[in-house]
Amino acid sequence: MSQPMFISWKRYQRRSDVLAEALGAEMVWRPHRATSKVLRPSDYLAHSRDDLALIRSRRPSYVLAQTQPHLPGLAPLLARVPYVVDAHNGQFQSWWRKVPGTERVLRGARLVLTHNRQADEIARAAFPGLRTLVVHDPLRPIPPAAPRGWVFVVATAAPDEPMDVLVDVIASMPDVTFATTAPLHKLPDGLRERAAALPNLHGLGFLDLPDYEAAVAASRAVVVLTDRDGCQPSGACEALSALRPLVLSRTGTTEELFGSFATLVANERAALAAGIRQAITEDRSLPGRIAAAREQWMWRTREELAQLRAHVTTEAAR
């Protein structure tokens, strides 16, 4: 059987990387060339053309397509190659679920992968009868790094991240050093200037994967914020991969997935500041709890990936 292929229209996304590695799939990244969203359709057309040519050339046993957008699923659909959709939350919780062609791509997939139980429920409510399988983010352990003394903030300045609260907290904690690779230039006017003026916030810019992982592993703690239900933050999985203390927004999903070891907080200034203080205070029981959580997580994802492999192998034999 030929090698599967994983297509992601991103510069990089950790879940796609580790999932492709776990499944032995060829990883295909297609970062956008257009910086303006008005011009983004030209990228979509170019990516679709290149995907179709590559699939016809390689003839993979099946394709995994990361959505949203749903468009990476069009090429395997047109090429009549079996495909699996790895559906991120925005596919079902944003306007992308209503875009023409979305339902055809999703229902044409052999399986639609969702990231956790709550996300799966959202997907099935949006598209009743959809064939889904929960596959949590596989973990690839991140090796230890020399301590850098900073609290590392994982953020992309996305709409679900309360960046205003974060900036307020960093300003209120001048004795604590923070670092982030977040694109601070994308913040709204006023907030961007405030963030740039903070002496205890170091913007690291985009880092290659080894440097990024070292930045996470070197941290005193990792902070990840979201206000989206059903979200399984990649940054939280990165903290778990590196066995670092984690400060995380409290939602039903994060409590279920990370509550055994993370410091869960409301997206409010006082709560977040207190959570960071707690996370950087020595707790001799914490390393053991994090290690146990990582082992349990990795066992679960091995079982989920075995189900995925069994399904696509059975379908291919029909």
N, C-alpha and C positions, 0 to 999 in steps of 0.2 A: 504493500500500500504506500502511495506517495505521501510526502510530508504535508501536513496541514499548513495553512497560512493564516496569519492574524493581521488584519488591516485596521490601522488606527489613523484617523486624520488629525493627528496631534504631533507636536514636536517631541513630546515624551509624556507618558502617563504610567505611573508605577504599576498599577494593576495590570494593564495590558502587557507590560514587560514580563512580570513574574508569571502571569497566566500563560503567556506564550511559551515561556521557558519550561513551565511545568508540563505542558502538553506536547512539547517537542515541535512547536510550530515555527515556521519562518515568520519573523516580525517585520512588518512593512510599515514604516512611519511616513506620513505625508503631511508635513507642516504646511500651513497656509502661507502663500506668498503675499496675498493682498492684506495690507494693514487695515484698510477700511472695510467695514462690514457691507457697505454698498457694493463693493467690488468682489465680495466673497463668492457670489455665484460663478464667477470665472474660474475660481479655484475648484469649486465643486465639479464643474464640467471637466477640467483638466484631470483632477484626481480620478473621476469615474472612468474616463478614457484610459488612463494609465493602469488603473486596477483591472479593467476588462482585458487589456493586452497582456498583463502579467499573469492573470489567471489562465487565460487561453494558452500561454506559453508554458507555465509550470504544471497545469492540471493538478492542483492539490487534491488530496482526498476529501477535504472539506475546508471551508473558510470560516474563520471567526471574524465578525465585523463589529467594531465598537460603535455604539450609537449613544447619544445623539451627536450629529444629525443621523437620520436613518439611511442616508444616501450611500454609505459604504456597503450596504447590503444590496444595492442595485446591481453591481457588477456580477457577483456570484449568481444572483437571480437570473440575469440575462444570459450568463454563460451556462446556466443549468448545472451548476456545481452545488452540492449540498452545503448549506451554511448554517452557522449558529450565530445568533446576535448576543453580544455582551452589552446589555442595556444599562446605561448609567441613569441615575435618578431623573435627570432632566428630560429623558425620553418620555417619562410618564407624568412629570410634575410641572412641565412648562408647555408653552404653545407648540412645541415640536410634536406632541401627540396628535395634533389636529392638522398637521401639514399633509397635503395630498401625497399619497404613496406610502405614508407611514404604516398604515394597517396592512397593506399588501406585503410590505417587506417583513413586518413582524410575523404575520401569519404564514408566510412562505418559508420561514426558518424551521429547521428541524427542532430547535430548542431556542428559547429566549432565556439567557442567564440573568438572574436578578441577584442583588448583592447581599440581601438579608431577608428575614421573614417579613418585616414591615414593607420593604420595597416590593416584595413579591405580591403582597396583598394589594398594594396600590396598582401594580401592573395588571393583575387579574380583574380588578374593579374597572380599570380603564378599557381593557379589551377582554371581555368575558370569554372563557374557553381557551385563552392563550396557553400554549404549551411552554411551561416555565420550569426552571430548575434553579434553586438557590445555590450559588457558589460564592462563598465569602472570599475576600482578597487572599490569595496565597501569600505566605510570608517567606521572604528570603532573608535569613539572618544577616544583620549588619554587624561587622566586627567592631570591637572597641576602638576608641581613638583617644589621644591625649586630651585631657580636660581643657576646655577653653573658658570655662567660667560663665558662659552665657545661658540665658533661657532662649531656646530656639522656637521661633514662631513659624509654623507652617501655614501659609496663606497664599491665595492667588488673587486677592481683592475681588472675589466673586460676589454676586448680590446676596448670597446667603451668609456671608461672613460679616459680623458686626465690627467693622474696622474702626468705627468711631469710638466704640467702647474700648477696644484694644489700645488705641492711641491715648485715650484718657488714662488708662491704667499705667501704661509705660511712663507717662508724664508724672504720675503720682508716686512712682517708685524709682527715684533717681539713684538709689544705692544698688539697684539691680541692672545688670547689663543684658540687653536683648539683641538678638540677631535674627534676620529673616532674609529669605530670597524673594519675598513678595514683590511684585511690580508696583512699587509705591507711586510711580508716575501715573498709574491708572486711578488713583484716588481722586475724589472730587476736589475742586478748588477749595482752599481753606484747610481741609483735612490733610491734603498733600503737603502744604507748606508747614503745618504743625508737625507732621511726621518727620519731615526733612530736618526740622530744627531741633529734634530731640537728641541731646548728646549721648544718651544711653541706648539708642537704637542704631544698630549697624546694618545698613542695607548691603547685602552681599552680592546682589545681582544674580544673574543666572549662573549656576555652577554645573560643571560636568558631574555625572553620576557619582564617581568615587569621592569627589570633593563635597558633594551634597551629603552623601551618607556619612562622611567624616564629621561634617558640621552637626548633623543630628546626633551622632554617637558621642560627640564631645560635649554635649549640652548638660546643664544641671537638670533641666526639665524641658519638655516639649509642650507647646501650647497650640491647640487646634480649636477653632470656633466655627459653629454653624448654627443656623436657626431653622434648618430644613428637616422635617420629619423623614424618617426612613433613610437618612444619609449615614453611610458607613465611611467616615473620612479616611482618605488614604494616609494623611499625616498621622492619624492615630495608629494605623497599622505600621507605619515607619517607626514610630516611637516603640511599639511593641517589638518590632524586628530588632531594634537596637537595645532593647531592655532598659529604656530610659523612663523616668517618671513622666506621667502624662497629665496635663490639665486640659479638660475637654468640656465643651458645652453639654449640659444635661438635656437629653431628650429620651423618649422611650427607647429608641434604638441604641443610643450610646450607653444607656444604663444597662441594657441587656447584654451588649457585646463587650463593653470595657469596664463595667462597674466593679469587677472583682479587684481591680488594681488602680484605676484612674481616679484622679480628683475631679469630680463632676461639679460644674458650677452653672449658675444662671448667667445669662449674657448681660450682666450688670457690673458696673465699675467696682463696687465694694466686694461682691462675691468673687469676681475674677481675681482681684488683688489678693484677697484672702486665700484663694485656691493656689495661687502661685507661691505665696509665702509658705503654705503647707507643703507643697510639692518639693521645695528646695530645702526644707528642714529634714534633717536626717531621721530616717525611720528604718530601723534594722530589719523589720519584717518585710519591707517593700520589695527588695530584690528577689526574694523567694517567691512572693506573690506574682510578680511580673513574669518570672521564669516559668512558673506553673501555668499562667495564662497563655504564654506563648506556646508551650508544649500542647496544651489542650486545643488551641486554635489550629495548630499545624496538623494535629490528628484529624480534626473535623474536616479541614479542607482536603486532606488526602482522600477521605471517604467521598466527598462531593465530586472531586475530580475523577475518581474511579467510576462514579455513576455517569458522569459526562462521557468518558471514554467508552463505557459499555453501550451507551445509547447511540453514539455516532457510529460505532462499529456494527451494531445490530442493524441500524438503518441502512448503512452502506451495503450490507450483505443482502438486502431485500431486492 
